[in-house]
Amino acid sequence: MNTVKLGKTNLVVNKNGFGALPIQRVDKKNAVRILRKAFDGGINYYDSARAYSDSEEKLGAAFSWVRDQIVISTKTAAGNAEGFWKDLEQSLRDLRTDYIDIYQFHNPDFCPRPGDESGLYDAMLKAQAQGKIRFIGITNHRLSVAKEAADSGLYDTIQFPFSYLSTGADLKIVEACRDNGIGFIAMKALSGGLITDSAMAYAYLEQFDNVEPIWGIQRGSELDEFLSYQDRPPVLSEEMKRRVESDRKELAGEFCRGCGYCMPCPAEISINTCARMSLLLRRAPQESYLSEKWQKEMKKIENCLHCNQCMSKCPYGLNTPDLLKKNYEDYQTFLKPVCQE
């Protein structure tokens, strides 16, 4: 069973990290069942966030009895110290614990520092002194913020998107974390569902002994897939390498990663799915995306207000309205055969 040491924290975690965002979509009984099965299978690292509705509560229900045997990270998206303390205390209650192993700033548009106007980092230091958190982390989708955090000497861990679709600039963040003794936690290891071969994704990340991927899991079948890789880790074969290069060519340029930071939309458009519909139709089973439900969702693009709020919030700097328009036009070409049947 392969493990990763998260930088200077000396926390040693299973190479499979459990991303607990999706379990907010599962009823509590089944969520607890999946979480305990993950623990029994050797997974000892679980990542959640205050923003993930009842995810923390489900983790607490599953693991309060084995708290000392797992590593928990969670996040606050608070913009000031008052909100920080409110989030932290609620997370501790929901997780049924008196400490959090890694407490992370959740995708801020700046790099919190001691003495800045937000007061966030100073609150983090105080919480650490009180024993409520062990290590300080930050998550981000912005390359500039991640780079600043990696070079700042202020963070024990950085969580950043990383997969075989990542760029050379992204890889430099991984290398900076290694050089600076910072634990690197890879989110979006399946690129928001655009990578459909988990074995290939796992094999690629297996090359980096300082990278801890967290896989978003909500079904037992998904968990079984990743557990199977622990005893028989997939190897990046020549055939896989050719497929990686093919995927990189197909997904070169601007594409929506589905992170959802553009939401909510005042026109109620499901931007984080609709803006990448063309890719989903070509890389996943089409039937569900051509359903009446998604036809209605895509039609909402016609009501786009062109307020550009989504574009201003996109951490990747995408022209989201333009992407929506292109995806809607492409979607209609897929619908024509369906309508003719």
C-alpha positions as CSV (number, residue, x, y, z in Angstrom):
1,M,0.0,0.0,0.0
2,N,1.7,3.2,-1.1
3,T,1.8,6.3,1.1
4,V,2.7,10.0,0.9
5,K,4.3,12.1,3.6
6,L,2.8,15.6,3.5
7,G,5.9,17.7,3.6
8,K,7.3,18.8,7.0
9,T,4.0,17.9,8.7
10,N,5.3,14.3,8.8
11,L,1.6,13.2,8.4
12,V,1.8,9.9,6.4
13,V,-1.4,9.2,4.4
14,N,-2.6,6.5,2.0
15,K,-1.9,7.5,-1.6
16,N,-5.7,7.4,-2.0
17,G,-7.2,10.4,-0.3
18,F,-11.0,10.6,0.1
19,G,-12.5,13.8,-1.2
20,A,-15.7,14.2,0.7
21,L,-17.5,16.8,-1.4
22,P,-19.7,14.2,-3.3
23,I,-21.0,12.5,-0.1
24,Q,-23.2,15.5,0.6
25,R,-25.3,14.1,-2.2
26,V,-25.7,10.7,-0.5
27,D,-28.1,10.0,2.4
28,K,-26.4,9.8,5.8
29,K,-26.8,6.0,6.2
30,N,-25.1,5.2,2.9
31,A,-22.5,8.0,3.3
32,V,-21.4,6.5,6.6
33,R,-21.3,3.0,5.1
34,I,-19.1,4.2,2.2
35,L,-16.8,6.1,4.6
36,R,-16.3,3.2,6.9
37,K,-15.7,0.9,4.0
38,A,-12.9,3.3,2.9
39,F,-11.4,3.3,6.4
40,D,-11.5,-0.5,6.5
41,G,-9.8,-0.5,3.1
42,G,-6.9,1.5,4.5
43,I,-7.8,5.0,3.5
44,N,-6.8,7.3,6.3
45,Y,-7.1,10.8,4.8
46,Y,-10.4,12.6,4.4
47,D,-10.9,16.1,3.0
48,S,-14.1,18.2,3.5
49,A,-15.1,21.9,3.8
50,R,-17.6,24.0,5.7
51,A,-19.1,24.8,2.3
52,Y,-19.9,21.1,1.5
53,S,-23.3,21.2,3.4
54,D,-23.5,18.1,5.6
55,S,-20.2,16.5,4.5
56,E,-18.5,17.2,7.8
57,E,-21.4,15.9,9.8
58,K,-21.3,12.6,7.9
59,L,-17.5,12.3,8.6
60,G,-18.2,12.9,12.3
61,A,-20.8,10.2,12.3
62,A,-18.5,7.7,10.6
63,F,-15.2,8.4,12.4
64,S,-15.6,9.8,15.9
65,W,-14.7,6.4,17.3
66,V,-11.4,6.2,15.3
67,R,-10.5,9.8,15.3
68,D,-6.9,9.2,16.3
69,Q,-6.4,6.8,13.3
70,I,-7.3,9.2,10.5
71,V,-6.2,12.6,9.2
72,I,-8.9,15.2,8.6
73,S,-8.6,18.3,6.6
74,T,-11.4,20.8,6.1
75,K,-11.8,24.4,4.9
76,T,-13.1,27.8,5.7
77,A,-14.2,30.3,3.0
78,A,-14.6,33.1,5.6
79,G,-13.4,36.5,4.6
80,N,-12.6,37.8,8.1
81,A,-11.6,36.6,11.5
82,E,-15.1,36.6,12.9
83,G,-16.3,34.3,10.1
84,F,-13.2,32.2,10.6
85,W,-14.0,31.4,14.2
86,K,-17.7,30.7,13.4
87,D,-16.7,28.2,10.7
88,L,-14.0,26.5,12.8
89,E,-16.3,26.0,15.8
90,Q,-19.1,24.6,13.6
91,S,-16.7,22.3,11.9
92,L,-15.4,20.9,15.2
93,R,-19.0,20.3,16.3
94,D,-20.0,18.6,13.1
95,L,-16.8,16.5,12.9
96,R,-17.2,15.5,16.6
97,T,-13.6,16.3,17.3
98,D,-11.7,18.8,19.3
99,Y,-9.0,19.3,16.7
100,I,-8.5,19.4,12.9
101,D,-5.3,18.1,11.4
102,I,-5.2,20.5,8.5
103,Y,-7.3,23.6,8.4
104,Q,-7.3,25.3,5.0
105,F,-8.3,28.7,3.6
106,H,-10.8,27.7,0.9
107,N,-9.9,29.2,-2.5
108,P,-9.3,32.9,-1.4
109,D,-8.5,35.3,-4.2
110,F,-5.4,36.4,-2.2
111,C,-2.7,34.7,-0.1
112,P,-3.5,35.4,3.6
113,R,-0.6,36.6,5.6
114,P,0.1,37.6,9.2
115,G,-1.0,41.2,9.9
116,D,-3.0,41.7,6.7
117,E,-6.4,43.4,6.8
118,S,-8.4,40.2,6.7
119,G,-7.0,39.0,10.0
120,L,-7.4,35.4,8.7
121,Y,-3.9,34.2,9.1
122,D,-3.6,35.7,12.6
123,A,-6.8,33.8,13.6
124,M,-5.3,30.6,12.1
125,L,-2.2,31.1,14.3
126,K,-4.4,31.6,17.4
127,A,-6.4,28.5,16.7
128,Q,-3.2,26.6,16.3
129,A,-1.9,27.9,19.6
130,Q,-5.1,26.7,21.2
131,G,-4.7,23.2,19.8
132,K,-7.8,23.4,17.6
133,I,-5.8,22.9,14.5
134,R,-2.5,21.2,13.9
135,F,-1.4,22.5,10.5
136,I,-2.2,25.4,8.2
137,G,-3.2,24.9,4.6
138,I,-4.6,26.7,1.7
139,T,-6.6,25.6,-1.4
140,N,-6.7,27.4,-4.6
141,H,-7.4,27.3,-8.3
142,R,-5.4,30.4,-9.2
143,L,-1.8,29.8,-10.2
144,S,-0.6,33.1,-8.9
145,V,-2.0,32.5,-5.4
146,A,-0.7,29.0,-5.3
147,K,2.8,30.2,-6.3
148,E,2.8,32.9,-3.7
149,A,1.7,30.5,-1.0
150,A,4.4,28.0,-2.0
151,D,7.1,30.6,-1.8
152,S,5.8,32.3,1.4
153,G,6.9,29.9,4.0
154,L,3.5,30.3,5.7
155,Y,1.8,27.1,4.7
156,D,2.2,23.4,5.7
157,T,0.0,22.2,2.8
158,I,-1.3,23.5,-0.6
159,Q,-4.3,21.9,-2.3
160,F,-4.2,22.7,-6.1
161,P,-5.7,21.1,-9.3
162,F,-3.2,18.5,-10.7
163,S,-3.7,15.8,-13.2
164,Y,-2.2,14.6,-16.4
165,L,-3.9,17.5,-18.1
166,S,-2.0,20.0,-16.0
167,T,0.4,22.4,-17.6
168,G,4.1,22.9,-17.0
169,A,3.3,25.9,-14.8
170,D,1.2,23.7,-12.6
171,L,4.0,21.2,-12.3
172,K,6.3,23.9,-11.0
173,I,3.9,24.3,-8.0
174,V,4.4,20.6,-7.3
175,E,8.1,21.0,-7.5
176,A,8.1,24.2,-5.3
177,C,6.2,22.3,-2.7
178,R,8.7,19.5,-2.7
179,D,11.6,21.9,-2.5
180,N,10.0,23.8,0.4
181,G,8.8,20.8,2.4
182,I,5.1,21.7,1.8
183,G,2.6,18.9,1.5
184,F,0.9,18.9,-2.0
185,I,-2.7,17.7,-2.2
186,A,-4.0,17.2,-5.7
187,M,-7.6,18.1,-6.3
188,K,-9.4,17.6,-9.6
189,A,-7.2,14.6,-10.3
190,L,-9.9,13.5,-12.7
191,S,-10.2,17.0,-14.1
192,G,-13.9,17.4,-13.0
193,G,-14.9,14.2,-14.8
194,L,-13.2,14.9,-18.1
195,I,-10.7,12.1,-17.3
196,T,-12.7,8.9,-17.5
197,D,-10.0,6.3,-16.9
198,S,-9.2,6.4,-13.2
199,A,-6.4,3.8,-13.6
200,M,-4.6,6.1,-16.0
201,A,-5.1,9.1,-13.7
202,Y,-3.8,7.1,-10.7
203,A,-0.8,5.8,-12.7
204,Y,0.2,9.3,-13.8
205,L,0.1,10.7,-10.2
206,E,1.9,7.6,-8.9
207,Q,5.1,9.1,-10.5
208,F,5.1,11.9,-7.9
209,D,6.0,10.7,-4.4
210,N,5.1,14.0,-2.8
211,V,1.6,14.3,-4.4
212,E,-1.5,13.2,-2.4
213,P,-4.5,12.9,-4.8
214,I,-8.0,13.2,-3.3
215,W,-10.7,11.4,-5.3
216,G,-14.3,12.6,-5.1
217,I,-16.2,9.5,-4.1
218,Q,-20.0,9.1,-3.6
219,R,-20.6,5.5,-4.7
220,G,-19.4,2.2,-3.5
221,S,-18.4,1.2,-7.0
222,E,-16.1,4.2,-7.3
223,L,-14.5,3.4,-3.9
224,D,-13.9,-0.2,-5.0
225,E,-12.1,1.1,-8.1
226,F,-9.6,3.1,-6.1
227,L,-9.2,0.5,-3.3
228,S,-8.2,-2.1,-6.0
229,Y,-5.3,0.1,-7.0
230,Q,-3.7,-0.2,-3.5
231,D,-2.6,-3.8,-3.8
232,R,-2.2,-3.6,-7.6
233,P,-1.1,-0.1,-8.5
234,P,-1.6,0.6,-12.3
235,V,1.6,1.3,-14.1
236,L,1.9,4.1,-16.7
237,S,2.4,1.9,-19.7
238,E,3.4,3.0,-23.2
239,E,-0.2,2.6,-24.3
240,M,-1.4,4.8,-21.4
241,K,1.3,7.4,-22.3
242,R,-0.1,7.6,-25.9
243,R,-3.6,8.0,-24.5
244,V,-2.5,10.8,-22.2
245,E,-1.0,12.7,-25.1
246,S,-4.2,12.2,-27.1
247,D,-6.3,13.6,-24.2
248,R,-3.9,16.5,-23.8
249,K,-4.3,17.4,-27.5
250,E,-8.1,17.0,-27.4
251,L,-8.3,19.2,-24.3
252,A,-5.7,21.8,-25.2
253,G,-6.6,25.4,-24.9
254,E,-9.4,26.9,-22.8
255,F,-11.9,24.5,-21.2
256,C,-14.1,24.6,-18.2
257,R,-12.8,22.5,-15.3
258,G,-16.2,22.5,-13.6
259,C,-15.0,24.0,-10.3
260,G,-18.2,25.9,-9.8
261,Y,-16.7,29.2,-8.5
262,C,-18.7,31.0,-11.2
263,M,-21.9,30.0,-9.5
264,P,-24.6,31.0,-8.7
265,C,-25.8,32.4,-12.0
266,P,-28.5,35.2,-11.9
267,A,-30.1,33.5,-15.0
268,E,-30.0,30.2,-13.2
269,I,-27.7,28.6,-15.8
270,S,-25.8,25.5,-14.5
271,I,-22.6,27.1,-15.8
272,N,-20.1,24.5,-14.4
273,T,-21.8,21.8,-16.5
274,C,-23.2,23.7,-19.4
275,A,-19.9,25.4,-20.3
276,R,-18.2,22.0,-20.8
277,M,-21.1,20.1,-22.3
278,S,-19.3,19.5,-25.6
279,L,-16.5,17.7,-23.8
280,L,-18.9,15.7,-21.6
281,L,-20.9,14.5,-24.7
282,R,-17.7,13.2,-26.3
283,R,-16.0,11.7,-23.2
284,A,-18.9,10.3,-21.2
285,P,-22.1,8.3,-22.0
286,Q,-24.3,10.8,-23.9
287,E,-27.7,9.6,-22.9
288,S,-28.0,11.4,-19.6
289,Y,-26.8,14.7,-21.0
290,L,-29.3,14.5,-23.9
291,S,-32.1,14.0,-21.5
292,E,-35.1,16.3,-21.2
293,K,-33.6,17.6,-18.0
294,W,-30.4,18.8,-19.6
295,Q,-32.1,20.1,-22.7
296,K,-34.0,22.4,-20.4
297,E,-30.8,23.4,-18.6
298,M,-29.0,24.1,-21.8
299,K,-31.9,26.2,-23.1
300,K,-31.4,28.5,-20.2
301,I,-28.3,29.8,-22.0
302,E,-30.6,31.7,-24.3
303,N,-31.5,33.8,-21.2
304,C,-27.9,34.7,-20.4
305,L,-27.8,38.3,-19.1
306,H,-24.2,38.9,-20.2
307,C,-23.6,40.4,-16.8
308,N,-20.1,38.8,-16.9
309,Q,-20.3,37.9,-13.2
310,C,-19.2,34.4,-14.1
311,M,-16.2,35.6,-16.1
312,S,-15.1,37.9,-13.3
313,K,-15.2,35.0,-10.8
314,C,-13.6,32.3,-12.9
315,P,-10.2,31.4,-11.4
316,Y,-8.9,30.3,-14.8
317,G,-9.8,33.6,-16.5
318,L,-12.1,31.9,-19.1
319,N,-14.5,33.9,-21.3
320,T,-17.5,31.9,-19.8
321,P,-20.3,33.6,-21.8
322,D,-18.5,32.7,-25.0
323,L,-17.9,29.2,-23.8
324,L,-21.6,28.8,-23.0
325,K,-22.6,30.1,-26.4
326,K,-20.2,27.7,-28.2
327,N,-21.4,24.7,-26.1
328,Y,-25.0,25.5,-26.7
329,E,-24.5,25.7,-30.5
330,D,-22.6,22.3,-30.4
331,Y,-25.3,20.8,-28.2
332,Q,-28.0,21.5,-30.7
333,T,-26.1,19.5,-33.3
334,F,-26.3,16.5,-31.0
335,L,-30.0,17.0,-30.5
336,K,-31.0,16.9,-34.2
337,P,-30.6,13.1,-34.5
338,V,-32.4,12.6,-31.2
339,C,-35.3,14.8,-32.4
340,Q,-35.5,12.9,-35.7
341,E,-36.0,9.5,-34.1
